[in-house]
Amino acid sequence: MSPAEEDAAVAAEQARILAEYRRREREVEPDLYAPWQAATSFMRANRARLAARMLKAADVFPEAGDSCLEIGYGSLGWLGELVAWGIREQDLHGIELDGERAQRAADILPGADLRVGDATKMPWADGLFRLAIASTVFSSILDASVRRAVATELTRVLAPGGALLWYDMARNNPRNPNVRGIGRRELLLLFPDLRGRVQSVTLAPPIARWAAPKSWVLAEMLEAIPVLRTHTVGVLLKR
């Protein structure tokens, strides 16, 4: 693929993703993912707890002074979690395609370096970040060449010995053709220079929305069944 063709593919995919964001804003109930929803609290708590354990086990849990990046941080993403983990606001960096979402995050974290832009061409130097986060980003990119370009950029800006924290769908959603699950094999192919651990997590959201309001214990029991988990958390280290 020529550079011009690559640029055209990126532009087309960006336009499609932004159009999908606007569609979801029109059609999805605004409080579906609100923090007061039991299922939302359940899913976020479990993924964050597992991610923290995996980062600690790999000896890469971030500390104050570590430069951390999130691509596709949306209205806040994992940046708030990083603050809760002790990362200083000035050590937070991010790049987000949607300017409206990015502005909401910037209003919450005005001291962070939060950019609006293209994750296939990031404005940071090689090897800058001790931790990079990609959360439900790659499943929203349907073009394989664009996924590879974003993965290459993430690897470039990650410091040797640094970690990629990955969270995303591992299966397709039959009711939403605008997302595509990323299995473990594809994840490792996207990041051939990274090595680490990947683990399934997250009770299937429709089941979580049924179970969590009834009983947190019931939701925990169901999530313990591997076939009912729909996402993966990974901690991959750059050699």
C-alpha positions as CSV (number, residue, x, y, z in Angstrom):
1,M,0.0,0.0,0.0
2,S,1.4,3.4,-1.0
3,P,1.6,6.3,1.5
4,A,-1.3,8.0,-0.3
5,E,-3.4,4.9,0.0
6,E,-2.5,4.5,3.6
7,D,-3.5,8.1,4.3
8,A,-6.8,7.5,2.5
9,A,-7.5,4.4,4.5
10,V,-6.9,6.2,7.7
11,A,-9.1,9.2,6.7
12,A,-11.9,6.9,5.7
13,E,-11.7,4.9,8.9
14,Q,-11.6,8.0,11.1
15,A,-14.7,9.4,9.3
16,R,-16.6,6.1,9.8
17,I,-15.6,6.0,13.5
18,L,-16.7,9.6,14.2
19,A,-20.0,8.9,12.4
20,E,-20.5,5.8,14.6
21,Y,-19.9,8.0,17.7
22,R,-22.6,10.4,16.6
23,R,-25.0,7.5,15.9
24,R,-24.5,6.1,19.3
25,E,-25.1,9.5,20.9
26,R,-28.4,9.7,19.2
27,E,-29.6,6.1,19.7
28,V,-28.1,4.8,22.9
29,E,-29.7,5.7,26.2
30,P,-27.4,8.4,27.8
31,D,-27.3,6.7,31.2
32,L,-26.6,3.2,29.9
33,Y,-22.9,3.4,31.1
34,A,-23.5,5.8,33.9
35,P,-21.6,5.1,37.2
36,W,-24.8,4.6,39.1
37,Q,-25.7,1.6,37.0
38,A,-24.8,-1.5,38.9
39,A,-23.5,-3.3,35.8
40,T,-21.2,-0.4,34.9
41,S,-19.8,-0.3,38.4
42,F,-19.3,-4.1,38.4
43,M,-17.6,-4.3,35.1
44,R,-15.3,-1.3,35.7
45,A,-14.3,-2.5,39.2
46,N,-13.4,-6.0,38.0
47,R,-11.4,-4.9,35.0
48,A,-9.5,-2.3,37.0
49,R,-8.7,-4.8,39.8
50,L,-7.5,-7.4,37.4
51,A,-5.4,-4.9,35.5
52,A,-3.8,-3.6,38.7
53,R,-2.9,-7.1,39.8
54,M,-1.4,-8.0,36.4
55,L,0.7,-4.8,36.3
56,K,2.0,-5.5,39.8
57,A,2.8,-9.1,39.0
58,A,4.8,-7.9,36.0
59,D,6.6,-5.3,38.2
60,V,5.4,-2.5,36.0
61,F,2.7,-0.9,38.1
62,P,3.0,2.8,37.4
63,E,4.4,5.3,39.9
64,A,4.4,9.0,40.3
65,G,6.8,10.5,37.7
66,D,6.1,7.7,35.1
67,S,4.8,9.2,31.8
68,C,1.6,7.4,30.9
69,L,-0.4,7.5,27.7
70,E,-3.9,6.5,26.8
71,I,-5.0,6.4,23.2
72,G,-8.7,6.9,22.6
73,Y,-9.4,8.2,26.1
74,G,-12.9,9.4,25.2
75,S,-14.5,11.5,27.9
76,L,-12.0,10.2,30.5
77,G,-11.1,6.6,29.9
78,W,-8.6,5.0,32.3
79,L,-7.0,8.4,33.1
80,G,-9.1,8.8,36.2
81,E,-8.1,5.3,37.3
82,L,-4.4,6.3,36.9
83,V,-5.0,9.3,39.1
84,A,-6.5,7.0,41.7
85,W,-3.4,4.8,41.4
86,G,-1.2,7.8,42.3
87,I,-0.1,9.1,38.9
88,R,0.3,12.9,38.8
89,E,-1.9,14.8,36.4
90,Q,1.1,16.3,34.6
91,D,2.4,12.8,33.8
92,L,-0.8,11.9,31.9
93,H,-0.9,12.1,28.2
94,G,-3.5,11.1,25.7
95,I,-4.7,11.2,22.1
96,E,-8.4,11.1,21.1
97,L,-10.0,11.3,17.7
98,D,-13.3,13.0,18.9
99,G,-12.8,16.6,19.8
100,E,-16.1,16.7,21.8
101,R,-15.1,13.8,24.0
102,A,-11.6,15.1,24.4
103,Q,-12.8,18.5,25.7
104,R,-14.9,16.8,28.4
105,A,-11.7,14.9,29.6
106,A,-9.7,18.1,29.4
107,D,-12.2,19.9,31.6
108,I,-11.8,17.2,34.2
109,L,-8.0,17.0,34.0
110,P,-6.8,20.4,32.9
111,G,-3.2,19.7,33.8
112,A,-2.9,16.6,31.6
113,D,-1.4,16.6,28.1
114,L,-4.6,15.6,26.2
115,R,-4.5,15.9,22.5
116,V,-7.0,15.6,19.7
117,G,-5.6,13.7,16.8
118,D,-4.6,10.6,15.0
119,A,-3.2,7.6,16.8
120,T,-1.5,6.4,13.6
121,K,0.8,9.5,13.8
122,M,1.4,10.5,17.4
123,P,3.3,13.6,18.3
124,W,5.5,12.1,21.0
125,A,9.1,10.9,20.8
126,D,10.2,7.3,20.6
127,G,10.3,5.4,23.9
128,L,8.7,8.1,26.0
129,F,6.0,6.2,27.9
130,R,6.4,3.7,30.8
131,L,2.8,2.8,30.4
132,A,0.5,3.0,27.4
133,I,-3.2,2.0,27.5
134,A,-5.4,0.9,24.6
135,S,-9.0,0.2,25.9
136,T,-11.8,-0.7,23.6
137,V,-10.0,1.1,20.8
138,F,-8.9,-1.6,18.4
139,S,-12.3,-3.3,18.3
140,S,-13.7,0.0,16.9
141,I,-11.2,0.0,14.0
142,L,-12.4,-2.3,11.2
143,D,-9.7,-1.6,8.7
144,A,-6.8,-4.0,9.3
145,S,-4.2,-1.7,7.9
146,V,-5.2,1.1,10.3
147,R,-5.1,-1.3,13.3
148,R,-1.6,-2.3,12.3
149,A,-0.6,1.4,12.0
150,V,-1.9,2.2,15.5
151,A,-0.2,-0.8,17.0
152,T,3.1,0.2,15.3
153,E,2.8,3.7,16.8
154,L,2.0,2.4,20.2
155,T,5.1,0.2,20.1
156,R,7.3,3.1,19.0
157,V,6.3,5.5,21.8
158,L,6.6,2.8,24.5
159,A,9.8,2.8,26.4
160,P,12.0,-0.4,26.6
161,G,10.8,-2.3,29.6
162,G,7.5,-0.3,29.5
163,A,4.1,-1.9,29.4
164,L,1.0,-1.8,27.2
165,L,-2.2,-2.2,29.2
166,W,-4.8,-3.7,26.9
167,Y,-8.5,-4.0,27.4
168,D,-10.9,-4.9,24.6
169,M,-13.6,-7.2,23.2
170,A,-12.3,-10.6,22.4
171,R,-15.5,-11.6,20.5
172,N,-17.7,-10.0,17.9
173,N,-21.0,-8.4,19.0
174,P,-23.6,-9.9,16.7
175,R,-25.9,-6.9,17.3
176,N,-23.2,-4.3,16.4
177,P,-21.4,-4.7,13.1
178,N,-19.4,-1.5,13.8
179,V,-17.1,-3.3,16.3
180,R,-14.9,-6.3,15.8
181,G,-13.5,-8.5,18.5
182,I,-9.7,-8.9,18.8
183,G,-8.7,-12.4,19.8
184,R,-5.4,-13.3,21.6
185,R,-3.7,-14.5,18.5
186,E,-4.4,-11.2,16.6
187,L,-3.4,-9.2,19.6
188,L,0.0,-10.9,19.7
189,L,0.4,-10.5,15.9
190,L,-0.4,-6.8,16.2
191,F,2.4,-6.4,18.8
192,P,5.2,-8.8,17.8
193,D,7.8,-6.9,19.9
194,L,5.8,-7.2,23.1
195,R,5.5,-10.1,25.4
196,G,3.2,-10.7,28.4
197,R,0.1,-12.1,29.8
198,V,-3.5,-11.9,28.5
199,Q,-6.5,-13.0,30.6
200,S,-10.3,-13.1,30.0
201,V,-12.5,-10.7,32.0
202,T,-15.9,-9.0,31.9
203,L,-19.2,-10.8,32.2
204,A,-21.1,-10.4,29.0
205,P,-22.7,-6.9,29.3
206,P,-26.3,-8.1,28.7
207,I,-25.9,-10.7,31.5
208,A,-24.2,-8.2,33.7
209,R,-27.1,-5.7,33.3
210,W,-29.5,-8.4,34.4
211,A,-27.4,-9.9,37.2
212,A,-25.6,-7.0,38.9
213,P,-28.7,-5.1,40.0
214,K,-30.0,-8.3,41.6
215,S,-26.9,-9.4,43.3
216,W,-23.2,-8.5,43.0
217,V,-22.4,-12.0,44.3
218,L,-24.5,-13.5,41.5
219,A,-22.7,-11.4,38.9
220,E,-19.3,-12.5,40.4
221,M,-20.3,-16.2,40.2
222,L,-21.4,-15.8,36.6
223,E,-18.2,-14.0,35.6
224,A,-16.2,-16.9,37.0
225,I,-17.5,-19.0,34.1
226,P,-15.0,-18.4,31.3
227,V,-17.4,-18.8,28.4
228,L,-19.5,-15.9,29.8
229,R,-16.5,-13.5,29.6
230,T,-16.4,-11.3,26.5
231,H,-13.2,-9.2,26.9
232,T,-9.5,-9.6,27.7
233,V,-7.1,-7.7,29.8
234,G,-3.4,-7.9,28.8
235,V,-0.1,-6.5,30.1
236,L,2.5,-6.7,27.4
237,L,6.1,-5.6,27.9
238,K,8.4,-4.1,25.4
239,R,11.7,-5.9,25.1
